[in-house]
Structures are given as C-alpha cells and as structure tokens.
Amino acid sequence: MTTLVQPVNDTKDPIVRDDLALNAPQKSLIMGGGIVGLMMLAYLLATQHISQSLLLGIGLLLGYTLFHARFGFTSAFRRMMAVGNGQAMRSHMLMLAVAVTLFAPILAYGTTLFGGPVAGYVAPLGVSLVVGSFVFGIGMQLGGGCASGTLYAVGGGRSVMFITFIFFIVGATIGAYHLPFWTEEMPAYAPFSLATSTGLGYTGAWLVSLAIFGIIAWVT
C-alpha cells in the first residue's frame, strides 16, 4: 500500500515569504521609474540646494538595496513569530547597531553635516502606540508588507502591491485626519529618551543599545 504524504514547509508559506506571493518584476516599470528618478535628480540639481539632491540619491539607493536584498523592516518580526526564523532579526540588529553608531555623535552635537540643527524625535508612550501597533500588524499581514516593503515592491514593478499601496495612502490619510484625538486626548506617558531621560548621555545610551542589540542577536 502506498501512502501519499504531502511535505510541509513553513518557509514557503506565502504569508511568511513575500516573494512567493508576488509576481515577477516588470522591467518596463523599473526602467520608467529610473528615468523619472533621473529627471527628478536633474531638476533638484538645477533648482534646489545640493542637500536635496543627496537626499533623493539616498532614497533611490535605499530602494535599490531593499529590492535586491528583499529586506523588509518588519518582515523579520513576522518570520520570527511565524516560523522561528531569526536570520532577518539578526540582520536588523546589525543595522540598528550601525545606525546608533552613526547617529549618536550627530545627535550629541546637535548639528548635521550641512550645519542645520538636528534632534531626536521622542514621542509619548500611550494608547495611540498600543492601538496603532495592532492595526499596523494586522494590516501588514493582510497587505503582504510594511511601508518599506510595499514601496520597494511597487518600485520594483510588482503591480499586485499597488492595491496595498493605494489603501496604505487611504489609511494614512484617515489616520492623519483624526491624529489629534490619539495624541492629545488619549492618555500617555511622558516622552522617554535613553540618552536624555536617564542621565546616561549619548555615549552611555549608545553602549546600552549595543548591548541590547547583541543580546537579541544572540538569543535569536
């Protein structure tokens, strides 16, 4: 008697693997996006400060990197919870370690490379954060990607993600409309900064952050 056994491979679940649920990239859209990007760069070079052109270039390079690495900022948490794969989580910890190393001195001195003022964006911890995190998690799971994942997928020519992108805009518009209700009327704790609220300073906060990232990478 022959028994048919269907193999089980959780890593091929389209809910976990974004690339299996999407169509192949459309080269015509990629080429069109590249042409538009170059036109925007030329316009900024001719009419704006050089910093705007650099920001556009950084954005284009980030999109290119995210697309070819298939790197989504929140997909790591989804894969960790769904199938216990911590590889992407460790990549996140490395990325965060590099980020805090680069930005800690900038925030400490309070100025950018172009001389403009800069400060950390520290927001209150309250009901809006809790509700928003659940809404975001559900939407990310149903839509197949977070903000960065949706943008690089659309930029890469995956037309199926245009649906997610459209409703991303709709949801953000609705959220912006009643944002004051969540930020001004809902209860919240005072803003907290590891650097300025604890007395550690940016050097101490940097060391503590590296330790936390290292522990998470080791555990996962």
C-alpha positions, 0 to 999 in steps of 0.5 A, spaced: 500 500 500 502 506 498 501 512 502 501 519 499 504 524 504 504 531 502 511 535 505 510 541 509 514 547 509 513 553 513 518 557 509 514 557 503 508 559 506 506 565 502 504 569 508 511 568 511 515 569 504 513 575 500 516 573 494 512 567 493 506 571 493 508 576 488 509 576 481 515 577 477 518 584 476 516 588 470 522 591 467 518 596 463 516 599 470 523 599 473 526 602 467 520 608 467 521 609 474 529 610 473 528 615 468 523 619 472 528 618 478 533 621 473 529 627 471 527 628 478 535 628 480 536 633 474 531 638 476 533 638 484 540 639 481 538 645 477 533 648 482 534 646 489 540 646 494 545 640 493 542 637 500 536 635 496 539 632 491 543 627 496 537 626 499 533 623 493 540 619 491 539 616 498 532 614 497 533 611 490 539 607 493 535 605 499 530 602 494 535 599 490 538 595 496 531 593 499 529 590 492 535 586 491 536 584 498 528 583 499 529 586 506 523 588 509 523 592 516 518 588 519 518 582 515 523 579 520 518 580 526 513 576 522 518 570 520 520 570 527 513 569 530 511 565 524 516 560 523 522 561 528 526 564 523 531 569 526 536 570 520 532 577 518 532 579 526 539 578 526 540 582 520 536 588 523 540 588 529 546 589 525 543 595 522 540 598 528 547 597 531 550 601 525 545 606 525 546 608 533 553 608 531 552 613 526 547 617 529 549 618 536 555 623 535 550 627 530 545 627 535 550 629 541 552 635 537 546 637 535 548 639 528 548 635 521 553 635 516 550 641 512 550 645 519 542 645 520 540 643 527 538 636 528 534 632 534 531 626 536 524 625 535 521 622 542 514 621 542 509 619 548 508 612 550 500 611 550 494 608 547 495 611 540 502 606 540 498 600 543 492 601 538 496 603 532 501 597 533 495 592 532 492 595 526 499 596 523 500 588 524 494 586 522 494 590 516 501 588 514 499 581 514 493 582 510 497 587 505 503 582 504 508 588 507 510 594 511 511 601 508 518 599 506 516 593 503 510 595 499 514 601 496 520 597 494 515 592 491 511 597 487 518 600 485 520 594 483 514 593 478 510 588 482 503 591 480 499 586 485 502 591 491 499 597 488 492 595 491 496 595 498 499 601 496 493 605 494 489 603 501 496 604 505 495 612 502 487 611 504 489 609 511 494 614 512 490 619 510 484 617 515 489 616 520 492 623 519 485 626 519 483 624 526 491 624 529 489 629 534 484 625 538 490 619 539 495 624 541 492 629 545 486 626 548 488 619 549 492 618 555 500 617 555 506 617 558 511 622 558 516 622 552 522 617 554 529 618 551 535 613 553 540 618 552 536 624 555 531 621 560 536 617 564 542 621 565 546 616 561 548 621 555 549 619 548 555 615 549 552 611 555 545 610 551 549 608 545 553 602 549 546 600 552 543 599 545 549 595 543 548 591 548 541 590 547 542 589 540 547 583 541 543 580 546 537 579 541 542 577 536 544 572 540 538 569 543 535 569 536 
